[in-house]
Amino acid sequence: SAVISQKPSRDICQRGTSLTIQCQVDSQVTMMFWYRQQPGQSLTLIATANQGSEATYESGFVIDKFPISRPNLTFSTLTVSNMSPEDSSIYLCSVEDPGALTDEAFFGQGTRLTVV
Amino acid sequence: ILNVEQSPQSLHVQEGDSTNFTCSFPSSNFYALHWYRWETAKSPEALFVMTLNGDEKKKGRISATLNTKEGYSYLYIKGSQPEDSATYLCAFMDAGNNRKLIWGLGTSLAVNP
């Protein structure tokens, strides 16, 4: 299993500003995943972050808008840049089972972002 | 476009009632079907990861079944308790797409004491 500490848990931000979300995992993991859940929508994968290489972004998401850092095997950040009200969402980081026994996903507590 | 659908969208039951939800998913390129429980202000928590057609898994009062040929899974809660109140999410893991998880919208369950 894995325990993920994600912060901040919530924030209210002005449009045009940026917010960086951090996730710390209690064990080393190869891949970390960043998701977004917009109001009334399903969880959507933004990107996959591997240590030592550039993140892989899903269709509709770009690095300039959502830069990701992955400096080591236990930590990652996601920045939401130049925010607009449409970025108001819950953002979640996730990892797969570090023991690789199952495909079960483990999640941080989420960051509830409101852009005004 | 892969689609995962869950029904009902929300459900209100009385304590002690039994209930069930449905998740439908593509019947091709199946790798696994996940169920998660997401309580407000907490992390989503895995309930089951199911891979075999006909599989049935159980954890306490919660159980799930899987039909990969027709593309559906049921989640059952027996004797609902207020602490079961949460959003229940299912996610389809696609064998042909780097095993990414495709999520449903969830079923929001409220159990009244």
gemmi code that builds the backbone of each chain (N, CA, C; Angstrom):
import gemmi

chains = {
    "A": [
        ("SER", (0.838, -1.187, 0.000), (0.000, 0.000, 0.000), (0.875, 1.240, 0.000)),
        ("ALA", (0.244, 2.388, -0.143), (0.965, 3.665, -0.142), (0.114, 4.715, 0.540)),
        ("VAL", (0.779, 5.589, 1.281), (0.108, 6.727, 1.903), (0.625, 7.986, 1.217)),
        ("ILE", (-0.293, 8.803, 0.746), (0.073, 10.006, 0.000), (-0.424, 11.224, 0.747)),
        ("SER", (0.483, 12.155, 0.975), (0.130, 13.415, 1.600), (0.065, 14.475, 0.509)),
        ("GLN", (-1.099, 15.077, 0.350), (-1.307, 16.067, -0.708), (-1.677, 17.394, -0.062)),
        ("LYS", (-1.070, 18.469, -0.577), (-1.425, 19.777, -0.065), (-1.271, 20.850, -1.129)),
        ("PRO", (-2.045, 21.912, -1.080), (-3.030, 22.199, -0.035), (-4.296, 21.370, -0.221)),
        ("SER", (-5.120, 21.285, 0.808), (-6.365, 20.540, 0.696), (-7.416, 21.351, -0.050)),
        ("ARG", (-7.315, 22.666, 0.051), (-8.223, 23.523, -0.697), (-7.608, 24.913, -0.839)),
        ("ASP", (-8.054, 25.630, -1.831), (-7.583, 27.001, -2.006), (-8.586, 27.763, -2.858)),
        ("ILE", (-8.631, 29.048, -2.625), (-9.420, 29.964, -3.453), (-8.421, 30.930, -4.074)),
        ("CYS", (-8.394, 30.991, -5.377), (-7.356, 31.751, -6.074), (-7.982, 32.759, -7.041)),
        ("GLN", (-7.237, 33.812, -7.280), (-7.661, 34.811, -8.251), (-7.320, 34.346, -9.670)),
        ("ARG", (-8.170, 34.685, -10.609), (-7.874, 34.323, -12.004), (-6.562, 34.975, -12.440)),
        ("GLY", (-5.826, 34.277, -13.259), (-4.551, 34.772, -13.754), (-3.364, 34.360, -12.902)),
        ("THR", (-3.618, 33.876, -11.700), (-2.519, 33.431, -10.845), (-2.266, 31.943, -11.057)),
        ("SER", (-1.264, 31.411, -10.361), (-0.903, 29.993, -10.471), (-0.904, 29.362, -9.092)),
        ("LEU", (-1.174, 28.071, -9.043), (-1.162, 27.314, -7.794), (-0.364, 26.043, -8.002)),
        ("THR", (0.519, 25.749, -7.055), (1.287, 24.498, -7.114), (0.791, 23.543, -6.048)),
        ("ILE", (0.462, 22.340, -6.475), (-0.038, 21.291, -5.601), (1.089, 20.263, -5.404)),
        ("GLN", (1.269, 19.834, -4.165), (2.361, 18.913, -3.860), (1.823, 17.561, -3.399)),
        ("CYS", (2.518, 16.505, -3.781), (2.199, 15.165, -3.278), (3.469, 14.447, -2.832)),
        ("GLN", (3.417, 13.949, -1.612), (4.523, 13.206, -1.030), (4.040, 11.786, -0.733)),
        ("VAL", (4.788, 10.785, -1.228), (4.422, 9.384, -1.041), (5.351, 8.763, -0.015)),
        ("ASP", (4.832, 7.827, 0.778), (5.641, 7.237, 1.834), (6.513, 6.080, 1.337)),
        ("SER", (6.520, 5.822, 0.046), (7.386, 4.792, -0.526), (7.777, 5.207, -1.945)),
        ("GLN", (8.793, 4.570, -2.479), (9.257, 4.929, -3.816), (8.350, 4.312, -4.871)),
        ("VAL", (7.943, 5.108, -5.816), (7.051, 4.649, -6.884), (7.576, 5.145, -8.222)),
        ("THR", (7.381, 4.344, -9.238), (7.886, 4.708, -10.562), (7.031, 5.820, -11.179)),
        ("MET", (5.731, 5.618, -11.188), (4.854, 6.573, -11.855), (3.911, 7.224, -10.852)),
        ("MET", (3.681, 8.501, -11.056), (2.645, 9.215, -10.321), (1.689, 9.809, -11.335)),
        ("PHE", (0.422, 9.825, -10.976), (-0.630, 10.264, -11.885), (-1.321, 11.488, -11.300)),
        ("TRP", (-1.644, 12.423, -12.162), (-2.396, 13.599, -11.755), (-3.750, 13.597, -12.463)),
        ("TYR", (-4.813, 13.732, -11.636), (-6.178, 13.729, -12.147), (-6.866, 15.054, -11.836)),
        ("ARG", (-7.921, 15.309, -12.581), (-8.799, 16.443, -12.308), (-10.237, 15.948, -12.340)),
        ("GLN", (-11.059, 16.459, -11.420), (-12.485, 16.209, -11.492), (-13.193, 17.557, -11.486)),
        ("GLN", (-13.676, 17.960, -12.646), (-14.468, 19.185, -12.731), (-15.874, 18.905, -12.215)),
        ("PRO", (-16.575, 19.938, -11.780), (-17.932, 19.742, -11.237), (-18.820, 18.968, -12.207)),
        ("GLY", (-19.434, 17.893, -11.718), (-20.340, 17.102, -12.536), (-19.663, 16.204, -13.556)),
        ("GLN", (-18.353, 16.119, -13.499), (-17.614, 15.303, -14.467), (-16.919, 14.147, -13.766)),
        ("SER", (-16.438, 13.196, -14.564), (-15.689, 12.076, -13.991), (-14.230, 12.471, -13.796)),
        ("LEU", (-13.524, 11.661, -13.025), (-12.083, 11.835, -12.880), (-11.426, 11.715, -14.251)),
        ("THR", (-10.571, 12.681, -14.568), (-9.897, 12.693, -15.865), (-8.400, 12.782, -15.645)),
        ("LEU", (-7.658, 11.908, -16.292), (-6.205, 11.906, -16.161), (-5.614, 13.102, -16.894)),
        ("ILE", (-4.807, 13.886, -16.171), (-4.102, 15.015, -16.780), (-2.792, 14.541, -17.392)),
        ("ALA", (-1.985, 13.856, -16.576), (-0.655, 13.444, -17.030), (-0.099, 12.378, -16.109)),
        ("THR", (0.907, 11.689, -16.623), (1.666, 10.694, -15.868), (3.078, 11.223, -15.682)),
        ("ALA", (3.551, 11.207, -14.449), (4.869, 11.771, -14.133), (5.833, 10.657, -13.765)),
        ("ASN", (6.918, 10.553, -14.524), (7.989, 9.606, -14.238), (9.203, 10.367, -13.744)),
        ("GLN", (9.904, 9.785, -12.804), (11.100, 10.441, -12.288), (12.184, 10.469, -13.348)),
        ("GLY", (12.780, 11.634, -13.542), (13.894, 11.762, -14.463), (13.520, 11.979, -15.907)),
        ("SER", (12.235, 12.094, -16.186), (11.838, 12.373, -17.571), (10.630, 13.312, -17.574)),
        ("GLU", (10.351, 13.843, -18.741), (9.234, 14.775, -18.846), (7.909, 14.016, -18.686)),
        ("ALA", (6.943, 14.674, -18.101), (5.637, 14.042, -17.908), (4.963, 13.782, -19.245)),
        ("THR", (4.113, 12.789, -19.272), (3.329, 12.452, -20.461), (1.918, 12.977, -20.268)),
        ("TYR", (1.498, 13.879, -21.147), (0.204, 14.545, -20.998), (-0.865, 13.872, -21.854)),
        ("GLU", (-2.074, 13.847, -21.320), (-3.212, 13.304, -22.052), (-3.741, 14.351, -23.026)),
        ("SER", (-4.531, 13.861, -23.959), (-5.117, 14.755, -24.957), (-5.919, 15.842, -24.260)),
        ("GLY", (-5.677, 17.083, -24.663), (-6.397, 18.207, -24.085), (-5.663, 18.901, -22.961)),
        ("PHE", (-4.532, 18.351, -22.555), (-3.735, 18.948, -21.481), (-2.328, 19.220, -21.999)),
        ("VAL", (-1.777, 20.396, -21.653), (-0.462, 20.782, -22.157), (0.435, 21.222, -21.022)),
        ("ILE", (1.728, 21.089, -21.262), (2.727, 21.360, -20.235), (2.722, 22.825, -19.802)),
        ("ASP", (2.454, 23.729, -20.713), (2.479, 25.154, -20.349), (1.397, 25.483, -19.333)),
        ("LYS", (0.279, 24.789, -19.424), (-0.839, 25.037, -18.522), (-0.692, 24.251, -17.211)),
        ("PHE", (-0.164, 23.033, -17.303), (-0.044, 22.151, -16.146), (1.383, 21.613, -16.010)),
        ("PRO", (2.354, 22.474, -15.740), (3.724, 21.956, -15.572), (3.813, 21.033, -14.370)),
        ("ILE", (4.582, 19.981, -14.531), (4.733, 18.954, -13.503), (6.211, 18.768, -13.206)),
        ("SER", (6.522, 18.620, -11.929), (7.890, 18.257, -11.543), (7.873, 16.896, -10.881)),
        ("ARG", (8.965, 16.166, -11.044), (9.105, 14.850, -10.413), (10.578, 14.688, -10.064)),
        ("PRO", (11.026, 15.358, -9.010), (12.457, 15.392, -8.708), (13.007, 14.084, -8.154)),
        ("ASN", (12.133, 13.258, -7.556), (12.593, 11.979, -7.000), (11.437, 10.988, -7.004)),
        ("LEU", (11.658, 9.811, -6.455), (10.677, 8.731, -6.555), (9.549, 8.830, -5.531)),
        ("THR", (9.580, 9.853, -4.677), (8.543, 9.970, -3.659), (7.779, 11.289, -3.710)),
        ("PHE", (8.069, 12.139, -4.665), (7.504, 13.491, -4.639), (7.180, 13.977, -6.045)),
        ("SER", (6.083, 14.745, -6.143), (5.731, 15.379, -7.410), (4.915, 16.630, -7.134)),
        ("THR", (4.987, 17.580, -8.046), (4.130, 18.758, -7.981), (3.427, 18.953, -9.309)),
        ("LEU", (2.228, 19.508, -9.206), (1.450, 19.940, -10.377), (1.149, 21.404, -10.188)),
        ("THR", (1.437, 22.211, -11.184), (1.090, 23.625, -11.146), (-0.062, 23.886, -12.105)),
        ("VAL", (-1.059, 24.598, -11.631), (-2.148, 25.049, -12.500), (-1.840, 26.511, -12.806)),
        ("SER", (-1.506, 26.801, -14.049), (-0.985, 28.118, -14.418), (-2.062, 29.018, -14.995)),
        ("ASN", (-1.882, 30.304, -14.781), (-2.765, 31.303, -15.392), (-4.230, 30.874, -15.273)),
        ("MET", (-4.651, 30.714, -14.045), (-5.943, 30.085, -13.777), (-7.132, 30.909, -14.243)),
        ("SER", (-8.152, 30.188, -14.661), (-9.451, 30.775, -14.984), (-10.515, 30.013, -14.201)),
        ("PRO", (-11.723, 30.550, -14.127), (-12.776, 29.843, -13.371), (-12.996, 28.403, -13.857)),
        ("GLU", (-12.719, 28.123, -15.126), (-12.888, 26.769, -15.651), (-11.919, 25.764, -15.015)),
        ("ASP", (-10.886, 26.262, -14.361), (-9.929, 25.381, -13.681), (-10.411, 24.974, -12.285)),
        ("SER", (-11.536, 25.515, -11.862), (-12.091, 25.127, -10.562), (-12.456, 23.649, -10.612)),
        ("SER", (-11.795, 22.868, -9.777), (-11.910, 21.404, -9.833), (-11.336, 20.824, -8.550)),
        ("ILE", (-11.478, 19.517, -8.415), (-10.696, 18.775, -7.436), (-9.526, 18.150, -8.197)),
        ("TYR", (-8.330, 18.359, -7.681), (-7.128, 17.768, -8.289), (-6.611, 16.678, -7.355)),
        ("LEU", (-6.304, 15.527, -7.927), (-5.862, 14.368, -7.150), (-4.557, 13.812, -7.718)),
        ("CYS", (-3.649, 13.454, -6.835), (-2.501, 12.676, -7.288), (-2.725, 11.218, -6.892)),
        ("SER", (-2.083, 10.341, -7.619), (-2.324, 8.919, -7.443), (-1.076, 8.131, -7.807)),
        ("VAL", (-0.935, 6.972, -7.165), (0.137, 6.039, -7.523), (-0.459, 4.641, -7.600)),
        ("GLU", (0.240, 3.768, -8.297), (-0.145, 2.354, -8.298), (0.478, 1.670, -7.085)),
        ("ASP", (0.005, 0.482, -6.778), (0.519, -0.296, -5.663), (2.037, -0.436, -5.773)),
        ("PRO", (2.790, 0.150, -4.812), (4.254, 0.085, -4.906), (4.791, -1.333, -4.881)),
        ("GLY", (4.050, -2.237, -4.245), (4.477, -3.624, -4.216), (4.138, -4.366, -5.479)),
        ("ALA", (3.384, -3.698, -6.363), (3.000, -4.262, -7.668), (2.240, -5.569, -7.526)),
        ("LEU", (1.534, -5.746, -6.391), (0.766, -6.974, -6.213), (-0.590, -6.876, -6.907)),
        ("THR", (-1.091, -5.656, -7.002), (-2.379, -5.447, -7.667), (-2.268, -4.199, -8.524)),
        ("ASP", (-3.311, -3.918, -9.265), (-3.366, -2.671, -10.034), (-4.103, -1.586, -9.276)),
        ("GLU", (-4.311, -1.820, -7.992), (-5.048, -0.869, -7.163), (-4.345, 0.477, -7.151)),
        ("ALA", (-5.129, 1.548, -7.205), (-4.583, 2.900, -7.157), (-4.736, 3.472, -5.759)),
        ("PHE", (-3.747, 4.259, -5.353), (-3.788, 4.966, -4.078), (-3.788, 6.457, -4.381)),
        ("PHE", (-4.540, 7.207, -3.580), (-4.758, 8.614, -3.870), (-4.380, 9.508, -2.699)),
        ("GLY", (-4.020, 10.745, -3.046), (-3.952, 11.786, -2.042), (-5.355, 12.218, -1.658)),
        ("GLN", (-5.420, 13.135, -0.699), (-6.721, 13.577, -0.181), (-7.416, 14.550, -1.119)),
        ("GLY", (-6.699, 15.012, -2.145), (-7.312, 15.919, -3.100), (-7.093, 17.380, -2.733)),
        ("THR", (-7.086, 18.213, -3.764), (-7.013, 19.671, -3.600), (-8.247, 20.259, -4.256)),
        ("ARG", (-9.075, 20.890, -3.448), (-10.300, 21.507, -3.994), (-9.970, 22.951, -4.335)),
        ("LEU", (-9.921, 23.255, -5.607), (-9.523, 24.576, -6.099), (-10.733, 25.341, -6.614)),
        ("THR", (-10.867, 26.572, -6.124), (-11.890, 27.482, -6.635), (-11.185, 28.708, -7.195)),
        ("VAL", (-11.472, 29.039, -8.425), (-10.872, 30.208, -9.074), (-11.947, 31.274, -9.235)),
        ("VAL", (-11.648, 32.450, -8.695), (-12.652, 33.519, -8.713), (-12.165, 34.699, -9.569)),
    ],
    "B": [
        ("ILE", (-14.431, 6.538, -28.423), (-14.325, 7.074, -27.065), (-14.857, 6.031, -26.090)),
        ("LEU", (-14.043, 5.693, -25.102), (-14.456, 4.708, -24.116), (-15.369, 5.360, -23.099)),
        ("ASN", (-16.445, 4.662, -22.758), (-17.433, 5.222, -21.854), (-17.704, 4.277, -20.703)),
        ("VAL", (-17.663, 4.812, -19.498), (-18.029, 4.046, -18.318), (-19.222, 4.751, -17.699)),
        ("GLU", (-20.308, 4.008, -17.532), (-21.526, 4.622, -17.015), (-21.944, 3.953, -15.713)),
        ("GLN", (-22.389, 4.777, -14.778), (-22.840, 4.268, -13.500), (-24.265, 4.715, -13.241)),
        ("SER", (-25.017, 3.826, -12.631), (-26.381, 4.186, -12.237), (-26.737, 3.503, -10.924)),
        ("PRO", (-27.602, 4.137, -10.118), (-28.121, 5.477, -10.342), (-27.064, 6.534, -10.044)),
        ("GLN", (-27.362, 7.769, -10.359), (-26.430, 8.861, -10.078), (-26.359, 9.114, -8.573)),
        ("SER", (-27.512, 9.006, -7.907), (-27.534, 9.173, -6.456), (-28.626, 8.302, -5.868)),
        ("LEU", (-28.482, 8.053, -4.580), (-29.353, 7.102, -3.905), (-29.454, 7.493, -2.438)),
        ("HIS", (-30.692, 7.518, -1.930), (-30.901, 7.747, -0.513), (-31.592, 6.518, 0.047)),
        ("VAL", (-31.025, 5.895, 1.072), (-31.630, 4.714, 1.679), (-31.663, 4.891, 3.193)),
        ("GLN", (-32.463, 4.063, 3.831), (-32.533, 4.056, 5.282), (-31.514, 3.056, 5.835)),
        ("GLU", (-31.037, 3.354, 7.004), (-30.125, 2.424, 7.690), (-30.768, 1.042, 7.731)),
        ("GLY", (-29.966, 0.027, 7.386), (-30.466, -1.339, 7.376), (-30.907, -1.826, 6.015)),
        ("ASP", (-31.198, -0.890, 5.099), (-31.595, -1.297, 3.741), (-30.382, -1.887, 3.017)),
        ("SER", (-30.670, -2.791, 2.110), (-29.632, -3.271, 1.201), (-29.799, -2.553, -0.126)),
        ("THR", (-28.708, -2.336, -0.825), (-28.766, -1.572, -2.051), (-27.739, -2.092, -3.052)),
        ("ASN", (-27.897, -1.695, -4.293), (-26.905, -2.081, -5.295), (-26.812, -1.018, -6.380)),
        ("PHE", (-25.641, -0.936, -6.984), (-25.380, 0.021, -8.061), (-24.833, -0.742, -9.261)),
        ("THR", (-24.905, -0.089, -10.411), (-24.446, -0.710, -11.649), (-23.341, 0.098, -12.284)),
        ("CYS", (-22.385, -0.601, -12.861), (-21.335, 0.026, -13.667), (-21.302, -0.703, -14.999)),
        ("SER", (-21.440, 0.039, -16.101), (-21.312, -0.589, -17.421), (-20.085, -0.035, -18.121)),
        ("PHE", (-19.427, -0.887, -18.868), (-18.132, -0.529, -19.452), (-17.977, -1.242, -20.788)),
        ("PRO", (-16.987, -0.845, -21.597), (-16.783, -1.516, -22.888), (-16.449, -2.990, -22.681)),
        ("SER", (-16.995, -3.847, -23.532), (-16.742, -5.285, -23.379), (-15.521, -5.736, -24.180)),
        ("SER", (-14.861, -4.811, -24.865), (-13.648, -5.181, -25.601), (-12.428, -4.582, -24.906)),
        ("ASN", (-11.261, -5.194, -25.143), (-10.004, -4.728, -24.533), (-10.062, -4.675, -23.019)),
        ("PHE", (-10.800, -5.597, -22.407), (-10.949, -5.578, -20.953), (-9.658, -6.047, -20.298)),
        ("TYR", (-9.238, -5.298, -19.265), (-8.111, -5.734, -18.441), (-8.547, -5.915, -16.995)),
        ("ALA", (-9.247, -4.910, -16.457), (-9.705, -4.991, -15.069), (-10.811, -3.973, -14.836)),
        ("LEU", (-11.573, -4.197, -13.788), (-12.627, -3.279, -13.366), (-12.382, -2.974, -11.892)),
        ("HIS", (-12.311, -1.680, -11.579), (-12.023, -1.232, -10.210), (-13.268, -0.605, -9.599)),
        ("TRP", (-13.451, -0.810, -8.300), (-14.448, -0.082, -7.512), (-13.726, 0.669, -6.393)),
        ("TYR", (-14.127, 1.938, -6.207), (-13.550, 2.771, -5.158), (-14.670, 3.432, -4.369)),
        ("ARG", (-14.376, 3.711, -3.114), (-15.286, 4.497, -2.278), (-14.594, 5.816, -1.980)),
        ("TRP", (-15.331, 6.915, -2.157), (-14.763, 8.249, -1.952), (-15.659, 9.004, -0.986)),
        ("GLU", (-15.173, 9.120, 0.249), (-15.896, 9.899, 1.246), (-15.436, 11.350, 1.159)),
        ("THR", (-16.323, 12.243, 1.492), (-16.025, 13.670, 1.427), (-14.792, 13.993, 2.262)),
        ("ALA", (-13.899, 14.790, 1.686), (-12.676, 15.266, 2.347), (-11.675, 14.146, 2.642)),
        ("LYS", (-11.868, 12.990, 2.039), (-10.915, 11.896, 2.210), (-10.405, 11.434, 0.849)),
        ("SER", (-9.415, 10.546, 0.876), (-8.892, 9.980, -0.373), (-9.828, 8.901, -0.892)),
        ("PRO", (-9.973, 8.786, -2.214), (-10.654, 7.597, -2.752), (-9.921, 6.342, -2.283)),
        ("GLU", (-10.715, 5.318, -1.942), (-10.137, 4.105, -1.358), (-10.611, 2.903, -2.177)),
        ("ALA", (-9.676, 2.051, -2.563), (-10.037, 0.898, -3.381), (-10.880, -0.091, -2.592)),
        ("LEU", (-11.944, -0.572, -3.229), (-12.758, -1.652, -2.668), (-12.377, -2.984, -3.322)),
        ("PHE", (-12.438, -3.001, -4.649), (-12.176, -4.243, -5.374), (-11.461, -3.941, -6.688)),
        ("VAL", (-10.591, -4.858, -7.077), (-10.043, -4.892, -8.430), (-10.419, -6.257, -8.988)),
        ("MET", (-11.217, -6.262, -10.057), (-11.771, -7.508, -10.580), (-11.268, -7.738, -11.988)),
        ("THR", (-10.875, -8.967, -12.263), (-10.267, -9.254, -13.561), (-10.923, -10.408, -14.310)),
        ("LEU", (-11.584, -11.316, -13.602), (-12.093, -12.530, -14.256), (-13.592, -12.470, -14.452)),
        ("ASN", (-14.046, -12.835, -15.639), (-15.474, -12.896, -15.909), (-16.141, -13.844, -14.921)),
        ("GLY", (-17.246, -13.403, -14.343), (-17.950, -14.235, -13.377), (-17.439, -14.098, -11.960)),
        ("ASP", (-16.392, -13.301, -11.797), (-15.792, -13.146, -10.476), (-16.771, -12.475, -9.526)),
        ("GLU", (-16.688, -12.859, -8.275), (-17.456, -12.207, -7.232), (-16.510, -12.002, -6.052)),
        ("LYS", (-16.475, -10.744, -5.561), (-15.590, -10.433, -4.437), (-16.412, -9.850, -3.305)),
        ("LYS", (-15.898, -10.038, -2.087), (-16.648, -9.588, -0.923), (-15.691, -9.006, 0.097)),
        ("LYS", (-16.141, -7.892, 0.712), (-15.389, -7.265, 1.799), (-16.411, -6.815, 2.823)),
        ("GLY", (-16.572, -7.612, 3.878), (-17.576, -7.282, 4.889), (-18.975, -7.334, 4.300)),
        ("ARG", (-19.700, -6.210, 4.399), (-21.070, -6.162, 3.894), (-21.147, -5.769, 2.421)),
        ("ILE", (-20.009, -5.528, 1.818), (-19.966, -5.067, 0.433), (-19.466, -6.192, -0.468)),
        ("SER", (-20.137, -6.380, -1.584), (-19.691, -7.391, -2.546), (-19.867, -6.849, -3.955)),
        ("ALA", (-19.183, -7.461, -4.900), (-19.260, -7.027, -6.290), (-19.194, -8.229, -7.205)),
        ("THR", (-19.873, -8.112, -8.348), (-19.836, -9.153, -9.375), (-19.350, -8.542, -10.673)),
        ("LEU", (-18.915, -9.402, -11.582), (-18.337, -8.927, -12.831), (-18.793, -9.788, -13.995)),
        ("ASN", (-19.262, -9.127, -15.066), (-19.595, -9.788, -16.316), (-18.863, -9.054, -17.429)),
        ("THR", (-17.744, -9.618, -17.862), (-16.926, -8.931, -18.862), (-17.482, -9.101, -20.273)),
        ("LYS", (-18.256, -10.146, -20.490), (-18.779, -10.397, -21.844), (-19.857, -9.390, -22.211)),
        ("GLU", (-20.667, -9.033, -21.238), (-21.726, -8.046, -21.497), (-21.352, -6.665, -20.979)),
        ("GLY", (-20.268, -6.564, -20.263), (-19.735, -5.265, -19.856), (-20.478, -4.608, -18.714)),
        ("TYR", (-20.670, -5.344, -17.615), (-21.266, -4.691, -16.453), (-20.750, -5.329, -15.171)),
        ("SER", (-20.841, -4.531, -14.102), (-20.483, -4.969, -12.762), (-21.509, -4.398, -11.792)),
        ("TYR", (-21.851, -5.182, -10.793), (-22.758, -4.720, -9.747), (-22.000, -4.626, -8.430)),
        ("LEU", (-22.312, -3.587, -7.673), (-21.797, -3.459, -6.308), (-22.996, -3.534, -5.371)),
        ("TYR", (-22.894, -4.400, -4.375), (-23.990, -4.602, -3.419), (-23.532, -4.182, -2.034)),
        ("ILE", (-24.414, -3.510, -1.306), (-24.162, -3.227, 0.105), (-25.328, -3.809, 0.884)),
        ("LYS", (-24.996, -4.688, 1.807), (-26.018, -5.364, 2.610), (-26.162, -4.632, 3.932)),
        ("GLY", (-27.392, -4.318, 4.332), (-27.602, -3.662, 5.620), (-26.848, -2.343, 5.743)),
        ("SER", (-27.171, -1.396, 4.877), (-26.426, -0.124, 4.813), (-26.370, 0.563, 6.180)),
        ("GLN", (-25.225, 1.176, 6.444), (-25.007, 1.938, 7.658), (-24.677, 3.384, 7.280)),
        ("PRO", (-24.908, 4.337, 8.198), (-24.576, 5.739, 7.863), (-23.128, 5.921, 7.410)),
        ("GLU", (-22.214, 5.130, 7.948), (-20.805, 5.267, 7.546), (-20.539, 4.778, 6.127)),
        ("ASP", (-21.538, 4.160, 5.495), (-21.403, 3.764, 4.086), (-21.663, 4.941, 3.149)),
        ("SER", (-22.132, 6.051, 3.698), (-22.418, 7.222, 2.873), (-21.143, 7.712, 2.202)),
        ("ALA", (-21.146, 7.738, 0.893), (-19.957, 8.096, 0.111), (-20.349, 8.078, -1.355)),
        ("THR", (-19.395, 8.465, -2.193), (-19.555, 8.272, -3.634), (-18.794, 7.014, -4.026)),
        ("TYR", (-19.461, 6.137, -4.769), (-18.850, 4.877, -5.197), (-18.514, 5.000, -6.688)),
        ("LEU", (-17.243, 4.870, -6.980), (-16.743, 5.051, -8.340), (-16.312, 3.717, -8.929)),
        ("CYS", (-16.626, 3.504, -10.179), (-16.017, 2.375, -10.864), (-15.104, 2.898, -11.970)),
        ("ALA", (-14.104, 2.125, -12.312), (-13.135, 2.512, -13.335), (-12.756, 1.287, -14.156)),
        ("PHE", (-12.775, 1.467, -15.457), (-12.422, 0.413, -16.421), (-10.963, 0.563, -16.788)),
        ("MET", (-10.213, -0.544, -16.674), (-8.809, -0.509, -17.049), (-8.698, -1.138, -18.436)),
        ("ASP", (-8.230, -0.335, -19.389), (-8.222, -0.715, -20.792), (-6.908, -1.404, -21.146)),
        ("ALA", (-6.994, -2.644, -21.605), (-5.784, -3.394, -21.952), (-5.032, -2.750, -23.106)),
        ("GLY", (-5.745, -2.080, -23.982), (-5.113, -1.538, -25.171), (-4.658, -0.105, -25.051)),
        ("ASN", (-4.691, 0.459, -23.873), (-4.387, 1.881, -23.716), (-3.469, 2.103, -22.522)),
        ("ASN", (-2.373, 1.321, -22.483), (-1.418, 1.411, -21.373), (-2.093, 1.218, -20.012)),
        ("ARG", (-3.176, 0.472, -20.008), (-3.866, 0.138, -18.755), (-4.288, 1.388, -17.985)),
        ("LYS", (-4.705, 2.407, -18.714), (-5.200, 3.604, -18.036), (-6.578, 3.313, -17.464)),
        ("LEU", (-6.916, 4.047, -16.415), (-8.228, 3.926, -15.794), (-9.187, 4.943, -16.396)),
        ("ILE", (-10.331, 4.445, -16.849), (-11.396, 5.295, -17.368), (-12.514, 5.271, -16.332)),
        ("TRP", (-12.878, 6.429, -15.819), (-13.741, 6.502, -14.650), (-15.186, 6.799, -15.011)),
        ("GLY", (-16.097, 6.224, -14.223), (-17.495, 6.621, -14.280), (-17.707, 7.874, -13.429)),
        ("LEU", (-18.934, 8.405, -13.496), (-19.267, 9.609, -12.727), (-19.511, 9.301, -11.258)),
        ("GLY", (-19.784, 8.039, -10.950), (-20.001, 7.669, -9.563), (-21.471, 7.607, -9.185)),
        ("THR", (-21.736, 6.882, -8.112), (-23.057, 6.842, -7.477), (-22.892, 7.404, -6.086)),
        ("SER", (-23.636, 8.460, -5.798), (-23.574, 9.086, -4.481), (-24.611, 8.440, -3.576)),
        ("LEU", (-24.155, 7.807, -2.512), (-25.041, 7.101, -1.583), (-25.151, 7.871, -0.280)),
        ("ALA", (-26.369, 8.109, 0.162), (-26.619, 8.705, 1.473), (-27.466, 7.719, 2.275)),
        ("VAL", (-26.967, 7.337, 3.444), (-27.682, 6.390, 4.303), (-28.199, 7.163, 5.508)),
        ("ASN", (-29.496, 7.215, 5.641), (-30.123, 7.955, 6.734), (-30.270, 7.077, 7.963)),
        ("PRO", (-29.847, 7.600, 9.134), (-29.964, 6.799, 10.368), (-31.420, 6.648, 10.795)),
    ],
}
model = gemmi.Model(1)
for chain_id, residues in chains.items():
    chain = gemmi.Chain(chain_id)
    for i, (resn, *xyz) in enumerate(residues, 1):
        res = gemmi.Residue()
        res.name, res.seqid = resn, gemmi.SeqId(i, " ")
        for name, pos in zip(("N", "CA", "C"), xyz):
            atom = gemmi.Atom()
            atom.name, atom.element = name, gemmi.Element(name[0])
            atom.pos, atom.b_iso = gemmi.Position(*pos), 0.0
            res.add_atom(atom)
        chain.add_residue(res)
    model.add_chain(chain)
structure = gemmi.Structure()
structure.add_model(model)
structure.setup_entities()
